[in-house]
């Protein structure tokens, strides 16, 4: 069965202090997300949430993507399949970050904790809902512990 091609249109752009791809960035200062003005109404009530989930296209990823990678922050471990990692180098370089929403001003969101490069296209934004977006008793391999 041949899968259909999917075309997505970005809803906005990330403006960040990160200007190029670097290894190991996790503690990121404030960044902004500029949503397309015609979509601004879709942001109504988003500022009632302390955190949001930002889904973006990792446009600086390697192509073709490797199928085996060393997990970020765990290079001392063995290679794992790309789908068992959070590597931005993926067959479809779609990434997500859960970030603190600091404020909304019109179509501009100011967030904290976004690990994306300046100019990254945003595909979607979802509110972080405790209980829905966290799983009790989740299992992960020991090498994922910081």
N, C-alpha and C positions, 0 to 999 in steps of 0.2 A: 504494500500500500504506500503510495507516494504521499508525503505530507505536503500540505499547501504552504506556499510562501506567505510570510506574515510581514506586513508593512506597518510600522508604528510611526506616529508623528510626535515629536517631543512636546511636552506641555510647558516646558520652561528650561532655564539654564542655571547652573550652579556658578556662583562667583566665590572663589576661594583663594586663600593665600598660597595654596599648593599650586605651583606653576608647572611642575613636571613630575613624571612618575619617579618615585623614590621608594626604597624598601624601608619598611618598619614604621611608618607613621601611624599613630593611633590617637595620641592626645592632640586633637585639632581644636584650634580656637574658633571663634564665631565665623560663620560663612553666611552668604545670602543665597536664596533661591528666588530667581525672578520668573514668575509665572506669566504666560502669555496674557496680555490685558483682557482679551475676549473671554478668558476662562476665570477671571477674578471672582465672579459670583460663586463659583464652585469652592472658594476658600471660606465662605461664610461659616461661622461657628468653629472653624478649625482651631482658633486660638483658645477654645475651651479645654483643649488637651495640652498636657505638659510635654508630651513626646509625640513625634510622628515618624512614620516609616517612609523613607525616600527611596524610590526605585529608579535607578538610572542606568544609562548605557555607558559602560566603561570604554569610551572611545579611543583610549590609548593602549588598549590590550594588544597582545601579540597575535598575529594571524599568519598561518593557521595556529590555532591553540594547541599546546601539548596536551596529551591525555593523561600524563603522569607528571606530578609536580611535588616539590617539597612544600609542605604547608607553611603559610606565613607565620612567622614567630616561632617556628618549630623546625628550622632547617637541620637540626641535629638528628631528626628522626629519619625514617625511611621515606621514599617517595610513595605517594598515594594517588589514587585515581582523582582526576580533577573534580569529579562530582562529590568526592569526599573531602573537599577543601573549600576555602573561601577565596581561592585565587581569582584575580580579575581576568586572567587568561583562560577563556572558556570558549567552547564552540559558539555560543551566543553570549557575549559579554554583558549580561544583565547583572547588576549588582544592587544591593540594598543596604541601607544603614538606618538604624533606629537612632534618632537624634532628639535632643531637647529643643523644643520650640520656644525661643526667647521672646519673639514678638512678630506681629503681622502689621504691615503698613501698606494698605492697598493690595497690590499684587506682589509685594516683596515679603518673603519670610526670612527672618534672621534665626539661625539655628546654631547649635553647638554640638560638636562631635561628628561632623560629616567628613568622611575620609575620601573625598573626591577632588579631582583636579579641576582647576579653573576652566570654565567653558564646557563642562560635562553636561550633556543633554539629560533632562529629567523626563522619565516616562510616566510616572504616577506618584501620587502622595496618598498615604492612608493614615488614619489616626491610629496611634498605639492604644490598644484597649487591654488593660490588665485582665488576665483570666482567659482572654481569647488569644492574645499574642504571646503568652508564655505557657509552658507545658510543665505540669508537675511530674516528678519522677522520670524526667527525660534521661536517656542514656547517651553517653559519648565516650570515645576511647580515651585512655589516660593521657595520651600525647596532646590532647586539646587543652589540658589544664595549663594555665599560665604559671 
